[in-house]
């Protein structure tokens, strides 16, 4: 059979789909046939940039029957643009693919809308990418997440969707690598179109030594903006932390604001006069409010090798937030094959990131040599060690000694910009046996551990 004849038959099948298509198992319903056409078109476009005329023509006919705009089938039209032109579609995209009850009879319409989201997000093509194309993809990815029933950026925080979040992060990272970033940064108008993301910051930090002038200034502005945005999110997670434990050895200050009304009444109940209907107080009780002044010492050690960008950015910002809390003494050390004490700049994560050099090997022993002298009061110290732990095996001896001394030791596994956790299995088991299992996943887990220690 010739290809032309095959196309004629496929086209006829598509046109006849409203009346049902005869298959091996009998006659399919019209709705099932239309859905199959839309999904076959989707698969065809995902795996090949070439259009299949029969599928395209049939899909145009189906979309027209549904009263949907033809632009729905054009991957060159962003979801934002589509919604701007057809505002009524916005509500239909929300929760489109969420695990919930959908109205019966709308399967074909949902298939058309789902195809739009999937095609715009997962068919990223090849070749160079412009700043506007990257921003358009990010917007479409946001609509995809809305379709999954969460806010843009929310998939990575939702249990069960971690793998899908990794795929989106990988796609974004690939688009950024294909973008001529230096050319974009040299053009202020194009640079302003960029929205900071972890993938973009990773590229900027790797390339900052090759930038100068306008490009470097624009790169710094993007890093600063991203740092401020992440800091705001982490600050809300840290929320209010206690300023210290009440020191019972210090007598309460006898002022009115410290008066313990309930205790005073309770202790003087024997002085109640039924005749006068009055309580005569012969002794006042006050609340103890003095706090211990010894600061909790937080030592953060971060592996700054190439796979540790997320940890470096997030934990640097987190360290600066805790450094701003009362009575918390924060120290920050970054290392690869060398170690760098960044404590003088711990309050300014932007400056810290500009001083780091991502990439290279890993030697945790040089970092430990800087960190151990900082431990003066083990019971009042927490050490956070962020790494993938693909390191010298002898380092486990130092970890054991730190733990035995009374230091609260918190090992944190690496998480790169694609969301893939990678921890040496040998170290993972050894640290688990030590009673200090490696924390992996979202930064919220580390915030929770630190708050438990500092409150």
C-alpha positions as CSV (number, residue, x, y, z in Angstrom):
1,X,0.0,0.0,0.0
2,X,1.4,3.4,-0.9
3,X,2.0,6.1,1.7
4,X,-0.5,8.4,0.0
5,X,-3.2,5.7,0.3
6,X,-2.3,5.2,4.0
7,X,-2.7,8.9,4.6
8,X,-6.1,8.9,2.8
9,X,-7.3,6.0,5.1
10,X,-5.9,7.7,8.3
11,X,-7.5,11.0,7.3
12,X,-10.8,9.2,6.6
13,X,-10.6,7.5,10.0
14,X,-10.1,10.9,11.6
15,X,-13.0,12.4,9.8
16,X,-15.3,9.5,10.5
17,X,-14.3,9.5,14.2
18,X,-17.6,11.2,15.1
19,X,-19.5,8.1,14.0
20,X,-17.1,5.6,15.5
21,X,-14.2,3.7,14.0
22,X,-14.3,0.0,13.4
23,X,-11.4,-1.8,15.2
24,X,-10.5,-5.4,16.0
25,X,-12.7,-5.5,19.0
26,X,-15.7,-3.9,17.3
27,X,-16.9,-0.3,17.0
28,X,-15.4,2.3,19.3
29,X,-17.5,5.2,20.6
30,X,-17.1,8.5,18.9
31,X,-15.6,10.0,22.1
32,X,-13.0,7.3,22.4
33,X,-12.0,7.7,18.8
34,X,-11.6,11.5,19.2
35,X,-9.5,11.1,22.3
36,X,-7.2,8.6,20.5
37,X,-6.7,11.0,17.6
38,X,-5.7,13.8,20.0
39,X,-3.3,11.6,22.0
40,X,-1.7,10.0,18.9
41,X,-1.1,13.6,17.6
42,X,0.4,14.5,21.0
43,X,2.8,11.5,20.9
44,X,3.7,12.2,17.3
45,X,4.6,15.8,18.1
46,X,6.5,14.9,21.3
47,X,8.8,12.5,19.5
48,X,9.1,14.2,16.1
49,X,9.1,17.9,15.1
50,X,7.4,17.0,11.8
51,X,3.7,17.3,11.5
52,X,1.6,14.3,10.5
53,X,-1.0,15.9,8.2
54,X,-3.7,13.3,8.8
55,X,-3.5,13.7,12.6
56,X,-3.3,17.5,12.4
57,X,-6.3,17.8,10.2
58,X,-8.4,15.4,12.3
59,X,-7.4,17.2,15.5
60,X,-8.3,20.6,14.0
61,X,-11.8,19.2,13.2
62,X,-12.2,17.8,16.7
63,X,-11.1,21.0,18.4
64,X,-13.5,23.0,16.1
65,X,-16.4,20.7,17.1
66,X,-15.6,21.4,20.8
67,X,-15.8,25.1,20.3
68,X,-12.1,25.5,21.2
69,X,-9.7,27.9,19.4
70,X,-7.3,26.4,16.8
71,X,-4.5,28.1,18.7
72,X,-4.9,25.3,21.3
73,X,-3.0,23.0,18.8
74,X,-0.2,25.5,18.1
75,X,2.8,24.7,20.4
76,X,4.2,28.2,19.4
77,X,1.3,29.8,21.3
78,X,2.0,29.9,25.1
79,X,-0.7,29.0,27.5
80,X,-0.4,32.6,28.9
81,X,-1.2,34.0,25.4
82,X,-4.0,31.5,24.9
83,X,-5.6,32.5,28.3
84,X,-5.2,36.2,27.5
85,X,-7.1,35.8,24.3
86,X,-9.7,33.3,25.7
87,X,-10.0,34.1,29.5
88,X,-12.7,31.4,30.0
89,X,-10.0,28.7,29.5
90,X,-8.1,29.7,32.6
91,X,-10.5,27.9,34.9
92,X,-10.5,24.8,32.8
93,X,-6.7,24.5,33.0
94,X,-6.8,24.7,36.8
95,X,-6.7,21.2,38.3
96,X,-7.2,19.7,34.9
97,X,-4.9,16.7,35.7
98,X,-5.4,16.6,39.4
99,X,-6.6,13.4,41.1
100,X,-10.2,14.3,41.6
101,X,-13.7,13.7,40.2
102,X,-14.2,15.1,36.7
103,X,-17.5,15.6,35.0
104,X,-18.6,12.8,32.8
105,X,-18.8,13.5,29.1
106,X,-15.9,16.0,29.0
107,X,-13.2,13.5,28.3
108,X,-12.5,14.7,24.7
109,X,-12.3,18.4,25.8
110,X,-10.0,17.4,28.7
111,X,-7.8,15.5,26.3
112,X,-7.5,18.5,24.0
113,X,-6.5,20.8,27.0
114,X,-4.2,18.2,28.5
115,X,-2.4,17.8,25.1
116,X,-1.8,21.6,25.1
117,X,-0.1,21.6,28.5
118,X,2.0,18.5,27.8
119,X,3.1,19.6,24.3
120,X,4.1,23.1,25.4
121,X,6.1,21.8,28.4
122,X,7.7,18.6,27.2
123,X,8.4,19.3,23.5
124,X,11.4,21.7,24.0
125,X,13.0,21.0,20.6
126,X,16.7,21.6,20.0
127,X,19.1,24.4,19.1
128,X,19.7,27.8,20.7
129,X,17.1,29.3,23.1
130,X,16.3,33.0,23.7
131,X,15.6,34.6,27.0
132,X,11.9,35.2,26.0
133,X,11.6,31.5,25.0
134,X,12.9,30.4,28.4
135,X,10.5,32.7,30.2
136,X,7.6,31.4,28.0
137,X,8.5,27.8,28.9
138,X,8.7,28.7,32.6
139,X,5.2,30.2,32.3
140,X,3.9,27.1,30.6
141,X,5.5,24.9,33.2
142,X,3.6,27.0,35.8
143,X,0.4,26.3,34.0
144,X,1.3,22.6,33.9
145,X,1.7,22.6,37.7
146,X,-1.7,24.4,38.1
147,X,-3.1,21.6,36.0
148,X,-1.7,19.1,38.4
149,X,-3.5,20.9,41.2
150,X,-0.7,23.0,42.8
151,X,0.8,26.4,42.6
152,X,3.8,27.0,40.2
153,X,6.9,25.5,41.9
154,X,4.7,23.4,44.2
155,X,5.4,20.0,42.6
156,X,8.8,19.6,44.2
157,X,7.2,20.0,47.6
158,X,4.4,17.5,47.1
159,X,4.8,13.9,48.2
160,X,4.6,11.5,45.3
161,X,5.5,14.1,42.6
162,X,9.2,14.3,43.2
163,X,10.1,12.4,40.0
164,X,8.0,14.7,37.9
165,X,9.5,17.8,39.6
166,X,13.0,16.4,38.7
167,X,11.9,16.1,35.0
168,X,10.8,19.7,34.9
169,X,14.0,20.8,36.6
170,X,16.1,18.9,34.0
171,X,14.2,20.4,31.2
172,X,14.7,23.9,32.5
173,X,18.4,23.2,33.1
174,X,18.8,22.0,29.5
175,X,17.0,25.1,28.1
176,X,19.4,27.4,30.1
177,X,22.4,25.5,28.8
178,X,21.2,26.0,25.2
179,X,20.7,29.7,25.8
180,X,23.6,32.0,24.9
181,X,23.7,33.4,28.4
182,X,26.7,35.7,28.0
183,X,25.0,37.4,25.0
184,X,21.8,37.8,27.0
185,X,23.6,39.3,30.0
186,X,25.4,41.8,27.8
187,X,22.0,43.2,26.7
188,X,20.2,44.8,29.7
189,X,16.8,44.6,27.9
190,X,17.2,40.8,27.4
191,X,18.7,40.3,30.9
192,X,15.6,41.9,32.5
193,X,13.5,39.3,30.8
194,X,15.2,36.5,32.9
195,X,13.5,35.2,36.0
196,X,16.0,33.8,38.5
197,X,15.8,30.1,39.1
198,X,18.2,27.6,40.7
199,X,19.3,26.3,37.2
200,X,20.0,29.9,36.1
201,X,21.9,30.7,39.3
202,X,24.0,27.5,38.8
203,X,25.0,28.7,35.4
204,X,25.8,32.2,36.6
205,X,27.9,30.9,39.5
206,X,29.9,28.6,37.2
207,X,30.5,31.3,34.6
208,X,31.0,34.4,36.8
209,X,34.8,34.4,36.4
210,X,34.3,34.8,32.6
211,X,31.9,37.8,33.0
212,X,32.8,41.5,33.2
213,X,31.2,44.9,32.8
214,X,27.5,45.0,31.9
215,X,27.3,41.2,31.8
216,X,28.7,40.8,35.3
217,X,26.5,43.6,36.7
218,X,23.4,41.9,35.3
219,X,24.5,38.5,36.6
220,X,25.0,39.9,40.1
221,X,21.6,41.6,40.0
222,X,20.0,38.2,39.1
223,X,21.9,36.4,41.9
224,X,20.9,39.1,44.4
225,X,17.2,38.9,43.3
226,X,17.2,35.1,43.7
227,X,18.9,35.2,47.1
228,X,16.4,37.7,48.4
229,X,13.4,35.6,47.1
230,X,14.7,32.4,48.6
231,X,15.6,34.2,51.9
232,X,12.0,35.4,52.2
233,X,10.7,31.9,51.8
234,X,13.2,30.4,54.3
235,X,12.6,33.2,56.8
236,X,8.9,32.4,56.9
237,X,9.8,28.8,57.6
238,X,12.2,29.6,60.4
239,X,9.5,32.0,61.8
240,X,10.0,32.9,65.5
241,X,12.7,31.1,67.3
242,X,13.1,31.2,71.1
243,X,15.8,33.6,72.3
244,X,17.1,31.2,75.0
245,X,16.2,29.0,77.9
246,X,15.0,30.7,81.2
247,X,17.9,30.7,83.7
248,X,16.4,29.6,87.0
249,X,19.5,30.5,89.0
250,X,18.8,34.2,88.5
251,X,16.1,35.6,91.0
252,X,13.1,37.2,89.3
253,X,13.1,41.0,89.0
254,X,10.5,42.4,91.3
255,X,8.6,44.7,88.9
256,X,4.9,44.8,88.1
257,X,5.3,43.4,84.6
258,X,6.8,40.2,86.0
259,X,4.1,39.7,88.7
260,X,2.7,36.2,88.6
261,X,-1.0,37.0,89.3
262,X,-2.3,33.4,89.3
263,X,0.5,32.1,91.6
264,X,0.1,35.1,94.0
265,X,-3.7,34.5,94.4
266,X,-3.2,30.7,94.9
267,X,-0.5,31.1,97.5
268,X,-2.6,33.7,99.4
269,X,-6.0,31.9,99.4
270,X,-5.6,31.2,103.2
271,X,-5.9,34.9,103.7
272,X,-9.4,35.1,102.3
273,X,-11.8,37.0,104.6
274,X,-15.4,35.8,104.3
275,X,-16.6,38.8,106.4
276,X,-14.9,41.4,104.2
277,X,-15.2,39.4,101.0
278,X,-11.6,40.3,100.3
279,X,-8.3,38.5,99.7
280,X,-5.5,39.9,101.8
281,X,-2.1,39.5,100.1
282,X,0.9,39.3,102.4
283,X,3.3,37.9,99.7
284,X,3.9,38.6,96.1
285,X,5.3,36.1,93.5
286,X,7.1,37.1,90.4
287,X,7.9,35.2,87.1
288,X,11.5,34.4,86.2
289,X,12.3,36.0,82.9
290,X,16.2,36.0,82.8
291,X,17.6,34.1,79.8
292,X,20.9,32.3,79.5
293,X,23.3,34.5,77.7
294,X,25.5,31.7,76.3
295,X,24.8,31.7,72.5
296,X,24.1,28.4,70.7
297,X,26.9,27.9,68.2
298,X,25.9,26.8,64.7
299,X,28.7,25.5,62.5
300,X,27.6,25.0,58.9
301,X,30.0,23.1,56.6
302,X,29.1,23.0,52.9
303,X,30.6,21.0,50.1
304,X,30.9,23.5,47.2
305,X,31.8,20.9,44.5
306,X,29.9,21.0,41.3
307,X,27.0,18.8,42.4
308,X,26.2,20.9,45.4
309,X,24.8,24.1,44.0
310,X,21.3,23.8,45.6
311,X,22.8,23.0,49.0
312,X,25.3,25.8,48.7
313,X,22.7,28.4,47.9
314,X,20.0,27.3,50.3
315,X,22.2,26.7,53.3
316,X,24.2,29.9,52.8
317,X,21.0,31.8,52.9
318,X,19.7,29.8,55.8
319,X,22.9,30.4,57.8
320,X,22.5,34.1,57.3
321,X,18.9,34.0,58.6
322,X,20.0,32.1,61.8
323,X,22.9,34.6,62.1
324,X,20.3,37.3,62.5
325,X,18.6,35.6,65.4
326,X,19.5,36.7,69.0
327,X,22.1,34.6,70.8
328,X,22.9,32.3,67.9
329,X,26.6,32.3,66.9
330,X,26.9,31.1,63.3
331,X,30.0,30.0,61.5
332,X,30.1,29.0,57.8
333,X,32.8,26.9,56.0
334,X,32.8,25.9,52.3
335,X,35.2,23.3,50.9
336,X,36.2,21.3,47.9
337,X,39.8,20.2,47.9
338,X,40.5,23.4,50.0
339,X,38.5,24.9,52.8
340,X,37.4,28.5,53.1
341,X,36.1,30.2,56.3
342,X,33.3,32.4,55.2
343,X,32.1,33.4,58.7
344,X,33.0,37.1,58.2
345,X,30.4,37.3,55.4
346,X,27.8,34.9,56.9
347,X,25.2,37.7,57.2
348,X,25.4,38.4,53.5
349,X,24.7,35.3,51.4
350,X,25.2,37.2,48.2
351,X,28.8,38.0,49.1
352,X,29.3,34.4,50.2
353,X,28.1,33.0,46.8
354,X,30.4,35.4,44.9
355,X,33.4,34.1,46.9
356,X,32.7,30.4,46.2
357,X,34.2,28.5,43.3
358,X,31.9,25.6,42.3
359,X,33.4,22.4,41.0
360,X,36.5,20.5,41.6
361,X,37.2,17.5,43.9
362,X,36.2,16.9,47.5
363,X,38.3,16.7,50.7
364,X,36.3,17.0,53.9
365,X,39.3,16.6,56.1
366,X,40.5,20.1,55.3
367,X,37.1,21.4,56.3
368,X,37.1,19.4,59.5
369,X,40.4,21.0,60.4
370,X,38.8,24.4,60.2
371,X,35.6,23.4,61.9
372,X,36.8,21.5,65.0
373,X,38.6,24.4,66.7
374,X,35.3,26.3,66.6
375,X,33.8,23.9,69.1
376,X,34.2,25.3,72.6
377,X,31.1,24.1,74.3
378,X,30.0,20.8,72.6
379,X,26.6,20.6,74.4
380,X,25.7,24.0,73.1
381,X,26.9,23.4,69.5
382,X,25.3,22.1,66.4
383,X,27.3,21.1,63.3
384,X,25.5,20.8,60.0
385,X,27.6,19.0,57.4
386,X,26.1,19.3,53.8
387,X,27.7,16.9,51.3
388,X,27.1,14.0,49.0
389,X,29.7,12.2,51.2
390,X,31.7,10.8,48.3
391,X,34.8,11.5,50.3
392,X,37.7,10.1,52.2
393,X,36.4,7.2,54.3
394,X,38.6,8.2,57.3
395,X,36.3,11.2,57.8
396,X,33.9,8.9,59.6
397,X,36.3,8.8,62.5
398,X,36.0,12.6,62.9
399,X,32.2,12.4,62.7
400,X,32.1,9.8,65.4
401,X,34.4,11.9,67.7
402,X,32.3,15.0,67.1
403,X,29.1,13.1,67.9
404,X,30.6,11.5,71.1
405,X,31.7,14.9,72.4
406,X,28.1,16.0,72.7
407,X,27.8,18.1,69.6
408,X,24.5,17.9,67.8
409,X,25.7,16.5,64.4
410,X,23.3,16.9,61.5
411,X,24.5,15.3,58.2
412,X,22.6,16.6,55.1
413,X,22.7,14.9,51.7
414,X,23.3,16.7,48.5
415,X,20.5,17.9,46.3
416,X,21.4,19.4,43.0
417,X,19.3,21.7,40.8
418,X,17.5,18.8,39.1
419,X,16.4,17.6,42.6
420,X,18.4,14.3,42.5
421,X,19.6,13.3,45.9
422,X,23.0,11.5,45.8
423,X,24.7,10.2,48.9
424,X,27.5,7.6,49.2
425,X,25.7,4.4,50.4
426,X,28.6,3.5,52.7
427,X,28.5,6.8,54.5
428,X,24.7,6.7,54.6
429,X,24.8,3.4,56.5
430,X,27.7,4.4,58.8
431,X,25.9,7.7,59.8
432,X,22.7,5.8,60.4
433,X,24.5,3.3,62.6
434,X,26.0,6.3,64.5
435,X,22.5,7.5,65.3
436,X,22.8,10.6,63.0
437,X,20.9,9.6,59.8
438,X,21.5,11.7,56.7
439,X,18.7,14.2,56.1
440,X,17.7,14.3,52.5
441,X,14.9,16.1,50.7
442,X,13.6,19.6,51.2
443,X,15.4,22.3,53.2
444,X,12.4,22.4,55.5
445,X,13.7,19.3,57.2
446,X,16.9,21.1,58.1
447,X,15.0,24.1,59.4
448,X,13.0,21.8,61.7
449,X,16.1,20.1,63.1
450,X,17.8,23.5,63.8
451,X,14.7,25.0,65.4
452,X,14.5,21.9,67.7
453,X,18.0,22.5,68.9
454,X,17.9,26.3,69.2
455,X,14.5,26.5,71.1
